[in-house]
Amino acid sequence: MLDIVISGLLLSGTYALVALGLNLQYGVSRIMNLANGEMLVLGALAAFWMFTVGKLNPYLTMVLAAPLAFVGNWLIYRFLLRPLVSRSKNQGQLEVDSILATFGMSFILIGIMISIEGGFFAYKYLSIPIEILGTKASLSRIVAFAVACCIGLALYLWLNRSRTGMAVRAVAVSPQSALLVGINVPKISALAFALGGAITAVGGVLISTFITLDASIGVIFTMKALIIVIMGGVGDTRGVIIAAVILGLVETTVATLIDPGLTLAAAYLIFLAILLFRPQGLFGRKPT
Amino acid sequence: MIRGSFTELLIIALLAAFAATVPLIANGYWLSVCVTGMMYIALATSWSMFSGPTHYISLATAAFFGLGGYLLATGMSDYQQPFWLMLAIVPFTGAVLAALIGLATLRLSGVYFVIFTLGLAEMIRNLVSWIQNNFLGSRGLYVLTDYTEKHIYWMLLAVAATVYMLGWLINRSRLGFSLRIIGGDETVARHVGINTATAKVILFITTGFFGALVGGILAPRYSYIEPNQVFSPQLSFLVVIVALLGGSGRLWGPLVGVIPFTILWELVQTYFPNQTTLFLGVVFLVIVYFLPHGVVGRLEQILKQVRKRRS
């Protein structure tokens, strides 16, 4: 029992990190990014590749990958998604366009990744078992959890204490009003999108140290991150973290007690419950 | 969307009559390409009946298709039921699945619907594999019939024609009218007294019905049915591409998209088998950035400009 709780909690740390990345992209930039999972897998591929070819420590890769992912996502937003934002007349139109465009990007990313590495990204790093509270967990999971917590905390402080962070939150609440108080909305949106992508890629590097991925698995992570964001409530950092813990625990329970092949089905069950009973998110208020 | 006229219906009937003669001319490789094309026509037309007016991108096609094929195979292989009986049953299971998904998600915003359908085929595949491995024991299902590609083609043609006819009738009905208002502005639709959720769910049910039916019809083509194969999520994306490439604003849009896409797709699969995913991505981007209303929308735009210049 304690087994499940501990490994579930450890898993949810990384999930929370990835969902926070998606939350920035959807909550602030208003882009429904369905290529989010592919960004994660790209991070994992980078870690795998650097480890097998360059014998590089994955945590070092993480430090290198983050700024690269930031620049890459900024370029994607600026040149591919910004035109969609300016051409759409309403939020619904933008949603349809961004969904289709990010589908395209996710397929292109998968295609590129398959041509780099068609098989599994399998490598071993820090898979030393460590005992905590009578349960064994590999060191890589614990490190991943710790790193995810640090980044999450840093993000939280940045959003709540800095001037730019406040601007980001203002755009999340209402892009129109943010414009009125002199916030450069396009710039902040691009920043949030790029930051979200960088966080997701970092999450991918962390996940790759304890889960074996392949090029086409991204959509499952996209699904999970989306479910977490919807469960937590779009734009709600606290809700997202709690939702990630719930998903991590439920998934680990299902994987341990029933079958590891059913984790996606478990995620769907949660999703269905949320849609039926609390579509506004765990802490959201009912829209009037 | 303009109301379907009788001339349009006549042209389509002529085209269908011509299409019915294809198996008499083509065989082997080309007939198999035509079967695939006809499958896309049936699936994409029923897809755009729902997604065209509402702008909700449904990715559930693979789930319905897989359900149809898998259940038909289970009935025939495990319970020795005849093909036609199973073919009569499976569409209703697709309709029930669609009704459940629709009731859970279509009351809310469209994004939830898209997200829900995104992983649906994959989730059902996991579930089916799990049930099969743990409870049924049998690892594979056989669909053995006397039907060849030729018969499958005619069945698909009949389905495609039915879908088209139904779409034409819906366009002329109150339901079609309310869907167009929903697509224009959902808030307005609600204010003029349209029950938006019911209208959307009804249309989505027809998509589920025909998706499962097509899946059932194609089962004899594979003869050996395996969850990994029939629940391939790629099908959902291919159907979206075919429909949007042609243009989902018109009922006959997918018809225009299907021929160039099927040929291109065959070429890419033959000559660049490792780049198929990359190709799909590029086509998606081309649609979003250069053909937002499909080939049909672009042609209509050009026609309008030509007419303006003349007058």
Interface residues (C-beta under 8 A of the other chain):
Chain A: M32 L34 L80 P83 L84 G92 Q93 E95 V96 D97 I99 L100 A101 F103 G104 M105 S106 F107 I108 L109 I110 G111 I112 I114 S115 S216 V219 I220 T222 M223 L226 I227 I230 D259 G261 L262 L264 A265 A267 Y268 F271 L272 L275 L276 P279
Chain B: H55 I57 A104 T105 L108 G110 V111 Y112 V114 I115 F116 L118 G119 L120 E122 M123 N126 L127 S129 W130 N134 E186 P233 F237 L244 N274 Q275 T276 T277 L278 F279 L280 G281 V282 V283 F284 L285 I287 V288 Y289 P292
